[in-house]
Amino acid sequence: MREPIRDLSRLQHILSQIDFVTDYVSHHTYDELLQNRLTRYGLIKCIEIIGEAAYMLSVEFKEAHPQTNWRVIINMRHVLVHGYFNITMPMVWATATKDLPILRPQIVQYIEELTFIE
């Protein structure tokens, strides 16, 4: 019973970070992002948190939801943390504007499923 509770919490963390990033990119341009180093670091941190929360999901949960490419999400976190010297802003912007909007409905569905279980 503890794993679904932990998984729900991790999914909520993922959703809150997706919403934070999505809100930012909906009100700002790529050029504005390039002009503000602190904002760039903030977006990177949000994507790191998404990857870390995905990593912390139970193996059983990830195996039960193969339609989400958990490995790609987790690997992105590894690149941002350990390969920070390879980070490019086009990569971060593409993640924020293309990948996260696709991921969001999946995460919402998973949260609804786990909330129903409780």
Secondary structure, DSSP 8 states (H G I E B T S, - for coil): -HHHHHHHHHHHHHHHHHHHHHHHHHHS-HHHHHH-HHHHHHHHHHHHHHHHHHHHS-HHHHHH-TTS-HHHHHHHHHHHHH-GGG--HHHHHHIIIIIHHHHHHHHHHHHHHHHHH-
